[in-house]
Amino acid sequence: MITFLVCLGLLIVGYFTYGKIVNKIIGPDDSRPTPAIRMADGVDYVVLPTWKILLTQFLNIAGVGPIFGAIMGAMFGPIAFIWITFGCLLVGGVHDILSGYVSLRHDGKSISEIIGIYLGNHARLLMRVFSFILLMLVGVVFTQAPANWLAGLGGFTESWTAHTWIFIIIGYYIFATIVPVNLLMAKLFPAFSIMLLIMCVMLFIGMVVGQINGSLTMQEFTLDWVHPQNLSVMPFIFVTIACGAVSGFHSTKAPMMARCMSKESDSQKVFYGAMVLEGIVALIWAAVTMAVVGDRFRAGETVGSAFGGQGGVVDYASSFLLGPVGIFVVIIAILIFPITSGDTTFRSIRLMIADIFKLDQSSVKIRLLMCVPVFAVAIALTYIDFNIIWRYFAWSNLTLAALALWTGAAFLLVNKKLHWIATLPALLLTYISISYIVQAPEGLTLSPVIANISATVVMILAFVFFMFKAGKISKEG
């Protein structure tokens, strides 16, 4: 348990140290009126208290990602703790604060529009398509996961299929997508965020008690842990544990909260802070999984073969640690959080479409008409197998994170700030993204050697393109 506790301590200390350094490099200026003040519309541009923005952003980005991803990542062993900790502090936290701050500096624009400003019109067009696809995959994941769980409850819902629940959940999403941000999200999400944190504290206490009474033994960091399916750490762990370490999905949510901030200096609290909180959630769930079911992983069993999926691990581990109280943890983890992340995902899609076509969002009718085709596509995608959706979501998530970091690096370079805090993580994620898709089963299925060579070439080309583009923008003023 020492490895876990050290990593948990590093996450907390890292927020107050490296997070502060990153914020200082970015250089927030509280004398500049924020979009929430300059462009207030009572719908999306609404000033909210900082603590509400933080807790809302935390819930926006959490969902099932840091839980399900951490559970699958636990099959790699305690090295998962290392990636979650340093990925969160050096990569994910930097990604999130830059995504939020750059959006704040550009009227709360969506990530695709921000990428276009710094990487060019071709990149903007690509990112409009890519962001839409990623958000749709995320929305479907956060619809299917709770719907499948509800369909399996039995009782009064016995005759209700997963697709019955899907239509009910999407009905809620439509409502949540069109109402003003301060009528639903700002009122409910902070309370739900506190529930998530309480859930994590309960699980943490359960693990500590288990260690003390000898009912649990957590493996310390070792290099001899073998994944049940013999997957190599590079690049597979980085894609498996995306949410909780770094997630491009967060860059699509950051503009939503950037439109509610009253001062720029809150960027560290809201964006870097929310990422660290998500890292803590992922760290705890990885620890819970290793402590409760780690022996099965070492024996060669996977999440699917041992428990029927990530939801089965949540159910088993929660009941093991907390007894009857564990069912409430399951409800929170599998039902409330994916749904609350799902509704803001579709809200992000609406905002992105509005940015592209410059549509006025003050009319409920316009907001509703925008939602109809979006949810029609979402319903169609729910007929695709959940595991397939999840795999492509994970890779797309990492790829978008790389692009968002390149954009953040360009912003820093253009403004004559230390761009390497974003450039180095961008290089890493570019390498991982290409290496993964070239050799993964859902990708090109080529050899690891070809994958690594391809990744290196693309990484170098990306750096050259970045320096060229940023230099061009600097000369243009």
N, C-alpha and C positions, 0 to 999 in steps of 0.2 A: 504493500500500500504506500510505501515511501515514494515511489516514482509518481504515483497519482497525486499525493499531497504536495510534492515539490512543484509539479506542473501547475497545480491549482494556485499555489502561492505565486508562481511566476506570472500567471495570467493577471492576478490582482495587482501585483507590483508593477507589471508592465504597463497597465493602464495609466498609472500615475507618473511613470518615467518616460517610456518610449512614446506613449500617447501624447504626453505634454511636449516632447521634442518635435514630433510630427506636426502638431498644431502650431508650434512656434515657427517652424519652417514655412508652413502654408501662409501664415501671417494674416489672421483675421482682422478686419477693420470695423469696429462697432460704430464708427461715424457714418458708415454707408447705410442708408435705409434698405431694409431687406424687401424681397418681393411681397411678403405678407403685408407690409406696410404700404409700399408703393402701388400694389396692384390688387388690393383687397376687393373681393367680389362676393364674400359671404358663402361661397360654395367650396372652392379648393384653396383659395388664398385667404386664410383665416389665421390670425395670430393666436397661438395657444401657449399655455405655460410650459416652460422647458421640461419639467418633470413629466408632464403628459406626453410631450413629443418623444422623449426618451423611451418611455414605456410603450408607446404606440409603435415606434420604430422597432423596438425589440420584438414585439408581437408580430409586426409586419414581416420580419425576416425569419422568425423562428419556425413556425409550422412544424411539420414532421421531419424536416431536413436534419437538424442537429440530433434528433432522436434516432430515426431510421438509419441515417448515414453512419452515425457513431456505432450503432449496433452491428452493422455490416463491417465497419472498419475494425471492430474489436476482434474479428477473426484473424487480423494480422498480428495480434498480440499487443503488448505494452508500447511498441513503437508508435501506435496510434496516439498515445498521450503526447509524444514528442511533436508529431505533425500538428495536432490540434493546437497545442500551446504556441509553438513558434510560427505556425501558419496564421493563427489568429492575430498575433501581435505584429508580425513583420509583413504579412501579406494582406490578410483579410481586413484588419483594422485600417491599414493605409488605403486599401481599395475603397472602403466604405466612407472614410472621412473625405477623401478626394472626390468621390462621386457626389456626395452631398454638398461639399463646399463649392465645387465648380458649378453645379446646378444653381446653387444659391447666388453665385456671381452672374449667372445668365438667366435671370427671371424665372428660376425654377423649371427650366426646360428639361425634357426627357433625355435619357442617356443617348438615344440615337441622334438627337439634334446636337448634343454636346460633342459627340464623337465627330460629327460632320464639321463642326467649327474648327477642331484642332487636327483632324486627320483627313479632311477633304470631302467633297460631295460624293465621290464614289463610296467612301467609307460610310457616309451618312445613309445612302441608299441601301447598302448591304446591311447596316445595323438596323434600319427600320424593319427589314424583312426578318433578320435574325432575332431581334428583340421580340417581335410579334410571335414568332414561332416558339421562342423560349417561354414567354409569358403564357402562351396557350398550353404548353406542356406542363408548366407549373400549375396553372389553374386546373387542369385535368387531374394531375396527381393529387392536388388538395381537394378534389371532388371525389375521386375514386376511393381514396384511402378511408375516409370516414363512412362513405356509402357502403363499402364492402364490409366494414366492421359492423355497422348497424344492421345490415342484412343477415348477419350471422348470429344476432342476439337471440332470435327465437321469441317466444312469448307472444305478446300482442302484435309483434311485427313479423310473425312467422311467414305470413303470406306476402310480405312486402319484399320484392327483389331489390338487388343493388341498384337497378335502374329506376325503380320507384323512388328510392332515396336520392338518387342523382338529380331527378327532376325537382324534388323538394329543396335540396341544397342549392341548386341553381336558381330556384325562385327567390331564395334569400339573397343570393349573390346579386341578382338584378336589382333588388331593392337597395342593398348596401352600396352598390356601384353608383347609383344616381342621387342619393341623398347627400346634403352638405356634410363636410368632414367633421364639423363640430356637433352634429346631431346624433351620430351613432358611434363612429370610431373613437372620437375623443372622450366619450362618456363611458364606453364599455371596455375598450382595449386596455387602459391602465389597470383596471381590476383583474382582467384575465391575465395580464403580465405578472401581477403579484401572485396569482394562483400558480403560475408556472414556476416562479421562484420558490414558493412554499413547497411545491412538489419536489423540486430538486433538493431542498434542505431535508425533507423527510427521507428521501432516498439516501442522501449522504449519511444521515444519522443511522439509518438501517444498516448501511455498510460498516460503519464504525463499530456498532454494537456487534455485528456478525464477526468482525475481526477480533474483538475483545473476548467474546465467548467461544471463539474457535470454530464457529459453524461456517465461516467463510475464509478462504485463502486467496489473496490476489497476487498473481504473478508479477514480479518486478521486471524491470527492463532487461531484455535479453535479445540477442541476435539469432538465437536458434529456434525461435517460434516459426513454424511452417503453416502457411495458410492452408485450410482444408482442401482447396482446389489448386494448390501450388501456384497461386498468383504471386508474382514478384512485387516487392514494395514499390519499386519504380517501374511504371508510373501509376499502378493500380490503386494504391492507398490514397493518392492525392485526388483521384476522381471519386473514389468511394466515399471518403470523408470530405465532401465539398462544403456544404453548410456546416458551420461550426469552426471551420478553418478559413475558408475563403469562398465566396459565392457571388457570381456575376448577377444573379437574381437580385441581390441587394441594391445594385446600381439602378435597377428599375423602380425600386421603392424609395430610394433616397430623395428624388425630386418631390415626392408627395409631402414629405416632412419639411423639405427646404422651403416649401410654400407656406409653412406655418411658423417659421422661426422669426423672432424679433431682433436677434443680434447674431453676428457672424461668429463670435467667440464661443458660442454654445456648440460648435461643430464637434469638438472633442467629446463633450458629454453625450450628445445625441447619437452621432454616427460611430465614432470609435468605441464609445461606451456600450452601445447596443451590441456591437460585434463581440466585445469581450464577454458580455453577459451570455451571448449565444455560445461562445467558446466554452464557458463554464457549464452550460447545459450539456453540450456534446461531451465534454470531459467526464461529467458525472455519469452519463448514460453508457459511455464506453467502459467506465470503471464498473458500473453495475453489471453490465453484460459479462465482462471478464471474471468478475468475482462470483457470479451466480452460475454461469454456464461455460466458463472458460475451459474446463476440463473436457467438455464435449468437443470444442473446437480443436483441442490438441489431439483428440482421438480421431479427427478427420471428419466430423459432422459439420454441416453448414447450417445457417439460420433456417433455410427452407426444409432441410431433411429433419432437423431436430425439433423445430417448433412451428413449421408451416408458415414461416415468414417473420418479418420484423414485429408485426402486431402480436404474434404469439410470444415473442421474447418479452415484449412490454408486459403482457398479461402475466406470464410465468414469473418474471423477475419481481414485478410489483407485489404479487401475492406472496412470494417467498420472503421478501424483506418486510412487508408491511401488514401481512395478513388480510383481514376483511377490508381494511382501509385502502388496500391496494387497488380495489376496483375503481375508486375515485381517481387515482393516478391514471389508470387506463383511460377513463372517460376524458380526462383533461388532455392526455397526451395524444389520443387517437381521434378524438371528436372535436373538442373545442379549438385546439390550436391550428390544425390544418384548415378548418373552416374560416377562422379569423384571418389567416394568411391568404386563403383563397379569395375572399371578397376584395381584399386590397390589391390582389394581383389583377383582377378584372378592372378594378378602378384604374390601375396603372395603364392598362391597355386603352381605356377610354381617354386618359390624359395624353397618351402618346399619339393616338389618332387625332385628337384635337390640336396638338402641336403641329402635326404634319399638315393638316388642312386648314389650320388657323380658324377653328370653329369656336364661336362664342358658347361658353358653358353655363350661362346664366339661365337658359331655358331648360326646364325639365323635359319637355318634348324632344328637344335635340339630343339631350343625354340619353333618353330612352331609345330613340331611333338608332343611335350609335351602338347601343348594346345588343340589339336584336340579331344582326349578323354574327357578332362576336360569340354570343352564347349558342347560336345555331352550330357554329364550327366546334365549339367546346363539347356540345352534346354528341356530335358525330365522333369525336376523338375518344369519348369514354367507352366506345365499343372495341377499342384496341386494348390488348392485354396490358395490365398495369406494369408488369416487370419490364416490358419493352419500352413503355413510356418513360419509366424511371431511368433506364440506362441512357437513353438519348438526352433526357433532361440533365443528367449528371455531367455528361461531356459538354453539352451546350452551355451549361452553367459555368464551367471552368473556362471555356473559350471566351465567353462574354466578359468574364472577370479579367482575362488577359487584355482584351481590347479596352476595357474601362481603365485599367492601369496604364496602358500606353497613352491614353488620353490624359489621364492625370499627370503623367510624366511630361507630356507636351505642355500642359498648362504651367507646370513648374518651370520648365526650361524657358518658355516664352517670357515668363515673368521674372527670369533671372534668379530662381530659387534652386535649392539642392534637389535636382530631379532624380538622383540615384535612389532615393527612398522608394520611388515608384518604378523606376526603370529596371532595377534588379529583380523585384518580384514579377514584373511583366515578362522579363526574359525567362524566368523559371516557369511561369504558367504557359507561355508560348511553347516551350520545349515539351512540357508534360502533355499539353493538349494534342499536339501533333503526334508525339510518340504513342499516346494512347489510341487515337483513332486509327493509326496505321496498323497496329497489331491487335486491337481488341476484336472480339467475336462479332460485335455489331458494326465494326469498321471494315478495314481492308484485309484483316487476318494475315498480314505479312509477318516476316520474322522480326524478332526484337532488334537484330543488327540493322536491318533496313529501317526500322522504325526510329532508332536512335540517330542514324545518319540523316534521315529526312528531317527529324526534329531539329538537329543542329543547324542544317542548312536554312530551314525556315526561320529559326531564331535569329540567325545572323542577318538574313534579308529583312526581317522585321525591324531590327535595330537600325540598319542602314536607312530604311524607309522613314522610320521615326525621326532620325536626325535630319534627314532631308526636309521633311514636312515641317518640323518645328523651326528649323532654320529659315525656311521660306516665310512662315508666318511672322517670325521675328523681324525679318527685313521689311515686310509689308506694314509693320507697325501695329 
